[in-house]
Amino acid sequence: MDEHKDATLLSLGQLVREKRQGANISQEELAARSGLDRTYISGVERGVRNPSLTALLKVAVGLDVSVALLLDGLEARINGSGQSG
């Protein structure tokens, strides 16, 4: 993977994890709510999965947030993570 893609996926994963933890639910619970596998949720949070738009929609539904809220701050994180290398 290229550096920008790595930073994007890691930043997205951090956002998903923070929203999930903020909702006080486990990866297993998020998976059940979103109709995805727990290992898939884990992969997204670790930045090793590149979720499709439909998967992001499912995650947002599972977290009871809009996709816009789920992705809020993503660009700032990507730019910040590029500096810490």
ZATI-715716 format. One record per residue: residue number from 1; residue in one letter; x, y, z of N, C-alpha, C in turn. Coordinates in Angstrom, 3 decimals. Atoms other than C-alpha are relative to their C-alpha. Layout:
% ZATI-715716
<rec num="NUM" residu="a" n_u="X" n_v="Y" n_w="Z" ca_u="X" ca_v="Y" ca_w="Z" c_u="X" c_v="Y" c_w="Z"/>
...
***
This chain:
% ZATI-715716
<rec num="1" residu="m" n_u="0.827" n_v="-1.192" n_w="0.000" ca_u="0.000" ca_v="0.000" ca_w="0.000" c_u="0.863" c_v="1.244" c_w="0.000"/>
<rec num="2" residu="d" n_u="-0.761" n_v="-1.237" n_w="-0.034" ca_u="1.104" ca_v="3.516" ca_w="-0.591" c_u="-0.245" c_v="0.727" c_w="1.323"/>
<rec num="3" residu="e" n_u="0.032" n_v="-0.699" n_w="-1.291" ca_u="1.685" ca_v="5.888" ca_w="2.307" c_u="-1.325" c_v="0.719" c_w="0.249"/>
<rec num="4" residu="h" n_u="1.262" n_v="-0.727" n_w="-0.164" ca_u="-1.444" ca_v="7.982" ca_w="1.689" c_u="-1.147" c_v="-0.964" c_w="0.296"/>
<rec num="5" residu="k" n_u="1.054" n_v="0.984" n_w="-0.230" ca_u="-3.669" ca_v="4.901" ca_w="1.528" c_u="0.120" c_v="-0.565" c_w="1.412"/>
<rec num="6" residu="d" n_u="-0.227" n_v="0.482" n_w="-1.361" ca_u="-2.105" ca_v="3.554" ca_w="4.738" c_u="-0.535" c_v="1.001" c_w="1.018"/>
<rec num="7" residu="a" n_u="0.435" n_v="-1.049" n_w="-0.932" ca_u="-2.726" ca_v="6.874" ca_w="6.520" c_u="-1.517" c_v="0.127" c_w="-0.008"/>
<rec num="8" residu="t" n_u="1.450" n_v="-0.104" n_w="0.111" ca_u="-6.294" ca_v="6.997" ca_w="5.238" c_u="-0.686" c_v="-1.131" c_w="0.747"/>
<rec num="9" residu="l" n_u="0.640" n_v="1.152" n_w="-0.640" ca_u="-7.179" ca_v="3.490" ca_w="6.384" c_u="0.240" c_v="-0.022" c_w="1.504"/>
<rec num="10" residu="l" n_u="-0.271" n_v="-0.070" n_w="-1.437" ca_u="-5.471" ca_v="3.916" ca_w="9.766" c_u="-0.854" c_v="1.070" c_w="0.672"/>
<rec num="11" residu="s" n_u="0.808" n_v="-1.091" n_w="-0.553" ca_u="-7.272" ca_v="7.218" ca_w="10.342" c_u="-1.477" c_v="-0.372" c_w="0.047"/>
<rec num="12" residu="l" n_u="1.380" n_v="0.469" n_w="0.008" ca_u="-10.613" ca_v="5.743" ca_w="9.330" c_u="-0.225" c_v="-0.999" c_w="1.132"/>
<rec num="13" residu="g" n_u="0.114" n_v="0.991" n_w="-1.068" ca_u="-10.025" ca_v="2.846" ca_w="11.693" c_u="-0.061" c_v="0.631" c_w="1.378"/>
<rec num="14" residu="q" n_u="0.022" n_v="-0.707" n_w="-1.282" ca_u="-9.305" ca_v="5.212" ca_w="14.563" c_u="-1.363" c_v="0.632" c_w="0.240"/>
<rec num="15" residu="l" n_u="1.319" n_v="-0.624" n_w="-0.137" ca_u="-12.556" ca_v="7.069" ca_w="13.899" c_u="-1.066" c_v="-1.034" c_w="0.343"/>
<rec num="16" residu="v" n_u="0.981" n_v="1.058" n_w="-0.269" ca_u="-14.591" ca_v="3.860" ca_w="13.809" c_u="0.154" c_v="-0.504" c_w="1.429"/>
<rec num="17" residu="r" n_u="-0.240" n_v="0.489" n_w="-1.358" ca_u="-12.955" ca_v="2.594" ca_w="17.017" c_u="-0.485" c_v="1.007" c_w="1.043"/>
<rec num="18" residu="e" n_u="0.421" n_v="-1.024" n_w="-0.965" ca_u="-13.542" ca_v="5.898" ca_w="18.825" c_u="-1.518" c_v="0.104" c_w="0.083"/>
<rec num="19" residu="k" n_u="1.464" n_v="-0.059" n_w="-0.003" ca_u="-17.195" ca_v="6.012" ca_w="17.762" c_u="-0.578" c_v="-1.242" c_w="0.682"/>
<rec num="20" residu="r" n_u="0.488" n_v="1.236" n_w="-0.615" ca_u="-17.683" ca_v="2.376" ca_w="18.789" c_u="0.200" c_v="0.040" c_w="1.509"/>
<rec num="21" residu="q" n_u="-0.269" n_v="-0.074" n_w="-1.435" ca_u="-16.024" ca_v="2.883" ca_w="22.156" c_u="-0.864" c_v="1.072" c_w="0.665"/>
<rec num="22" residu="g" n_u="0.879" n_v="-1.043" n_w="-0.518" ca_u="-18.000" ca_v="6.097" ca_w="22.632" c_u="-1.429" c_v="-0.486" c_w="0.189"/>
<rec num="23" residu="a" n_u="1.328" n_v="0.599" n_w="-0.116" ca_u="-21.168" ca_v="4.078" ca_w="22.088" c_u="-0.003" c_v="-1.124" c_w="1.035"/>
<rec num="24" residu="n" n_u="-0.168" n_v="1.039" n_w="-1.026" ca_u="-19.821" ca_v="1.620" ca_w="24.691" c_u="-0.486" c_v="-1.370" c_w="-0.476"/>
<rec num="25" residu="i" n_u="0.345" n_v="1.319" n_w="0.528" ca_u="-20.243" ca_v="-1.414" ca_w="22.457" c_u="1.274" c_v="-0.708" c_w="-0.464"/>
<rec num="26" residu="s" n_u="-1.136" n_v="0.814" n_w="0.432" ca_u="-17.883" ca_v="-4.238" ca_w="21.545" c_u="0.023" c_v="-0.106" c_w="-1.523"/>
<rec num="27" residu="q" n_u="-0.081" n_v="0.262" n_w="1.441" ca_u="-16.674" ca_v="-5.106" ca_w="18.071" c_u="-1.070" c_v="-1.019" c_w="-0.392"/>
<rec num="28" residu="e" n_u="1.003" n_v="1.023" n_w="0.276" ca_u="-18.972" ca_v="-8.120" ca_w="18.268" c_u="-1.400" c_v="0.616" c_w="-0.097"/>
<rec num="29" residu="e" n_u="1.302" n_v="-0.666" n_w="0.030" ca_u="-21.986" ca_v="-5.923" ca_w="19.045" c_u="-0.135" c_v="0.869" c_w="-1.248"/>
<rec num="30" residu="l" n_u="0.040" n_v="-0.813" n_w="1.214" ca_u="-21.118" ca_v="-3.507" ca_w="16.234" c_u="-0.189" c_v="-0.883" c_w="-1.223"/>
<rec num="31" residu="a" n_u="0.148" n_v="0.926" n_w="1.124" ca_u="-20.781" ca_v="-6.433" ca_w="13.859" c_u="-1.443" c_v="-0.482" c_w="-0.117"/>
<rec num="32" residu="a" n_u="1.392" n_v="0.469" n_w="0.017" ca_u="-24.219" ca_v="-7.742" ca_w="14.849" c_u="-0.939" c_v="1.106" c_w="-0.472"/>
<rec num="33" residu="r" n_u="0.858" n_v="-1.124" n_w="0.375" ca_u="-25.806" ca_v="-4.300" ca_w="14.486" c_u="0.158" c_v="0.386" c_w="-1.464"/>
<rec num="34" residu="s" n_u="-0.271" n_v="-0.434" n_w="1.371" ca_u="-24.186" ca_v="-3.669" ca_w="11.108" c_u="-0.125" c_v="-1.116" c_w="-1.030"/>
<rec num="35" residu="g" n_u="0.112" n_v="1.112" n_w="0.938" ca_u="-24.572" ca_v="-7.132" ca_w="9.598" c_u="1.325" c_v="-0.388" c_w="-0.623"/>
<rec num="36" residu="l" n_u="-1.339" n_v="0.346" n_w="0.474" ca_u="-20.818" ca_v="-7.539" ca_w="9.193" c_u="0.649" c_v="-0.958" c_w="0.998"/>
<rec num="37" residu="d" n_u="-0.709" n_v="0.917" n_w="-0.883" ca_u="-18.388" ca_v="-10.048" ca_w="10.674" c_u="0.895" c_v="0.769" c_w="0.977"/>
<rec num="38" residu="r" n_u="-0.844" n_v="-0.646" n_w="-0.993" ca_u="-16.477" ca_v="-9.155" ca_w="13.849" c_u="1.425" c_v="0.154" c_w="-0.499"/>
<rec num="39" residu="t" n_u="-1.363" n_v="-0.103" n_w="0.512" ca_u="-13.186" ca_v="-9.886" ca_w="12.114" c_u="0.126" c_v="1.107" c_w="-1.041"/>
<rec num="40" residu="y" n_u="-0.004" n_v="-1.097" n_w="0.966" ca_u="-14.155" ca_v="-7.411" ca_w="9.394" c_u="0.077" c_v="1.333" c_w="0.734"/>
<rec num="41" residu="i" n_u="-0.033" n_v="-1.220" n_w="-0.814" ca_u="-14.844" ca_v="-4.709" ca_w="12.003" c_u="1.401" c_v="0.193" c_w="0.570"/>
<rec num="42" residu="s" n_u="-1.357" n_v="-0.063" n_w="-0.543" ca_u="-11.487" ca_v="-5.513" ca_w="13.607" c_u="0.983" c_v="0.473" c_w="-1.072"/>
<rec num="43" residu="g" n_u="-0.884" n_v="-0.386" n_w="1.093" ca_u="-9.748" ca_v="-5.190" ca_w="10.241" c_u="-0.151" c_v="1.462" c_w="-0.382"/>
<rec num="44" residu="v" n_u="0.233" n_v="-1.417" n_w="0.287" ca_u="-11.364" ca_v="-1.814" ca_w="9.588" c_u="0.672" c_v="0.847" c_w="1.075"/>
<rec num="45" residu="e" n_u="-0.571" n_v="-0.778" n_w="-1.100" ca_u="-10.331" ca_v="-0.551" ca_w="13.023" c_u="1.530" c_v="-0.015" c_w="-0.007"/>
<rec num="46" residu="r" n_u="-1.463" n_v="0.093" n_w="0.054" ca_u="-6.751" ca_v="-1.735" ca_w="12.508" c_u="0.594" c_v="0.613" c_w="-1.267"/>
<rec num="47" residu="g" n_u="-0.476" n_v="-0.622" n_w="1.235" ca_u="-6.555" ca_v="-0.111" ca_w="9.075" c_u="0.500" c_v="-0.985" c_w="-1.031"/>
<rec num="48" residu="v" n_u="-0.436" n_v="0.997" n_w="0.981" ca_u="-6.004" ca_v="-3.359" ca_w="7.178" c_u="-1.099" c_v="-0.347" c_w="-1.001"/>
<rec num="49" residu="r" n_u="1.108" n_v="0.184" n_w="0.938" ca_u="-9.416" ca_v="-3.380" ca_w="5.467" c_u="-0.330" c_v="1.335" c_w="-0.638"/>
<rec num="50" residu="n" n_u="0.423" n_v="-1.188" n_w="0.729" ca_u="-10.509" ca_v="-0.902" ca_w="2.837" c_u="-1.491" c_v="-0.162" c_w="-0.268"/>
<rec num="51" residu="p" n_u="1.433" n_v="0.266" n_w="0.118" ca_u="-14.276" ca_v="-0.839" ca_w="3.372" c_u="-0.630" c_v="0.720" c_w="-1.192"/>
<rec num="52" residu="s" n_u="0.764" n_v="-0.593" n_w="1.092" ca_u="-16.621" ca_v="-0.199" ca_w="0.481" c_u="-0.978" c_v="1.025" c_w="0.579"/>
<rec num="53" residu="l" n_u="1.005" n_v="-0.970" n_w="-0.434" ca_u="-19.212" ca_v="2.554" ca_w="0.620" c_u="-1.148" c_v="-0.720" c_w="0.699"/>
<rec num="54" residu="t" n_u="1.105" n_v="0.723" n_w="-0.626" ca_u="-21.879" ca_v="-0.020" ca_w="1.413" c_u="0.396" c_v="-0.507" c_w="1.383"/>
<rec num="55" residu="a" n_u="-0.455" n_v="0.433" n_w="-1.322" ca_u="-19.784" ca_v="-1.377" ca_w="4.295" c_u="0.046" c_v="1.177" c_w="0.967"/>
<rec num="56" residu="l" n_u="0.001" n_v="-1.188" n_w="-0.856" ca_u="-19.293" ca_v="2.158" ca_w="5.652" c_u="-1.412" c_v="0.377" c_w="0.414"/>
<rec num="57" residu="l" n_u="1.399" n_v="-0.267" n_w="-0.333" ca_u="-23.055" ca_v="2.671" ca_w="5.482" c_u="-0.482" c_v="-0.952" c_w="1.084"/>
<rec num="58" residu="k" n_u="0.401" n_v="0.982" n_w="-1.004" ca_u="-23.565" ca_v="-0.534" ca_w="7.459" c_u="0.622" c_v="0.308" c_w="1.355"/>
<rec num="59" residu="v" n_u="-0.669" n_v="-0.357" n_w="-1.254" ca_u="-21.019" ca_v="0.523" ca_w="10.067" c_u="-0.685" c_v="1.205" c_w="0.624"/>
<rec num="60" residu="a" n_u="0.680" n_v="-1.196" n_w="-0.506" ca_u="-22.699" ca_v="3.927" ca_w="10.386" c_u="-1.356" c_v="-0.367" c_w="0.602"/>
<rec num="61" residu="v" n_u="1.291" n_v="0.453" n_w="-0.532" ca_u="-26.092" ca_v="2.261" ca_w="10.847" c_u="0.212" c_v="-0.727" c_w="1.333"/>
<rec num="62" residu="g" n_u="-0.296" n_v="0.729" n_w="-1.233" ca_u="-24.576" ca_v="-0.047" ca_w="13.460" c_u="0.371" c_v="0.913" c_w="1.155"/>
<rec num="63" residu="l" n_u="-0.380" n_v="-0.974" n_w="-1.022" ca_u="-23.227" ca_v="2.981" ca_w="15.313" c_u="-1.089" c_v="1.043" c_w="0.240"/>
<rec num="64" residu="d" n_u="1.113" n_v="-0.936" n_w="-0.095" ca_u="-26.502" ca_v="4.891" ca_w="14.851" c_u="0.459" c_v="1.439" c_w="-0.234"/>
<rec num="65" residu="v" n_u="-0.476" n_v="-1.323" n_w="0.411" ca_u="-24.708" ca_v="7.821" ca_w="13.190" c_u="-0.096" c_v="0.086" c_w="-1.522"/>
<rec num="66" residu="s" n_u="-0.048" n_v="-0.176" n_w="1.450" ca_u="-24.672" ca_v="9.290" ca_w="9.703" c_u="1.415" c_v="-0.319" c_w="-0.483"/>
<rec num="67" residu="v" n_u="-1.320" n_v="0.223" n_w="0.575" ca_u="-21.817" ca_v="8.468" ca_w="7.369" c_u="0.829" c_v="1.276" c_w="0.138"/>
<rec num="68" residu="a" n_u="-0.711" n_v="-1.276" n_w="-0.139" ca_u="-20.930" ca_v="12.172" ca_w="7.474" c_u="0.593" c_v="0.140" c_w="1.398"/>
<rec num="69" residu="l" n_u="-0.514" n_v="-0.083" n_w="-1.366" ca_u="-20.585" ca_v="12.030" ca_w="11.260" c_u="1.103" c_v="-1.036" c_w="0.231"/>
<rec num="70" residu="l" n_u="-1.026" n_v="1.039" n_w="-0.129" ca_u="-18.633" ca_v="8.781" ca_w="11.054" c_u="1.332" c_v="0.467" c_w="-0.582"/>
<rec num="71" residu="l" n_u="-1.219" n_v="-0.431" n_w="0.688" ca_u="-16.127" ca_v="10.398" ca_w="8.673" c_u="0.475" c_v="1.392" c_w="0.410"/>
<rec num="72" residu="d" n_u="-0.357" n_v="-1.349" n_w="-0.426" ca_u="-16.030" ca_v="13.775" ca_w="10.419" c_u="1.411" c_v="0.024" c_w="0.595"/>
<rec num="73" residu="g" n_u="-1.369" n_v="-0.139" n_w="-0.480" ca_u="-12.411" ca_v="14.786" ca_w="10.946" c_u="1.007" c_v="-0.915" c_w="-0.687"/>
<rec num="74" residu="l" n_u="-0.900" n_v="0.956" n_w="0.660" ca_u="-10.965" ca_v="12.126" ca_w="8.639" c_u="1.166" c_v="0.705" c_w="-0.697"/>
<rec num="75" residu="e" n_u="-1.074" n_v="-0.685" n_w="0.732" ca_u="-9.011" ca_v="14.565" ca_w="6.455" c_u="1.045" c_v="0.589" c_w="0.939"/>
<rec num="76" residu="a" n_u="-0.949" n_v="-0.571" n_w="-0.970" ca_u="-7.458" ca_v="16.300" ca_w="9.465" c_u="0.889" c_v="-1.083" c_w="0.581"/>
<rec num="77" residu="r" n_u="-0.800" n_v="1.105" n_w="-0.541" ca_u="-6.353" ca_v="12.947" ca_w="10.859" c_u="1.010" c_v="-0.505" c_w="-1.028"/>
<rec num="78" residu="i" n_u="-0.907" n_v="0.471" n_w="1.055" ca_u="-4.869" ca_v="11.870" ca_w="7.536" c_u="1.183" c_v="0.945" c_w="-0.122"/>
<rec num="79" residu="n" n_u="-1.082" n_v="-0.987" n_w="0.118" ca_u="-2.880" ca_v="15.077" ca_w="7.278" c_u="0.894" c_v="-0.027" c_w="1.224"/>
<rec num="80" residu="g" n_u="-0.781" n_v="0.076" n_w="-1.225" ca_u="-1.766" ca_v="14.802" ca_w="10.902" c_u="0.843" c_v="-1.243" c_w="0.085"/>
<rec num="81" residu="s" n_u="-0.748" n_v="1.259" n_w="-0.087" ca_u="-0.742" ca_v="11.147" ca_w="10.604" c_u="1.138" c_v="-0.035" c_w="-0.999"/>
<rec num="82" residu="g" n_u="-1.072" n_v="-0.049" n_w="0.987" ca_u="1.347" ca_v="11.915" ca_w="7.537" c_u="1.251" c_v="0.657" c_w="0.549"/>
<rec num="83" residu="q" n_u="-1.141" n_v="-0.689" n_w="-0.589" ca_u="3.583" ca_v="14.109" ca_w="9.686" c_u="0.727" c_v="-0.860" c_w="1.023"/>
<rec num="84" residu="s" n_u="-0.641" n_v="0.794" n_w="-1.057" ca_u="4.198" ca_v="11.518" ca_w="12.405" c_u="0.613" c_v="-1.282" c_w="-0.522"/>
<rec num="85" residu="g" n_u="-0.596" n_v="1.064" n_w="0.732" ca_u="5.170" ca_v="8.863" ca_w="9.872" c_u="0.015" c_v="-1.320" c_w="0.536"/>
***
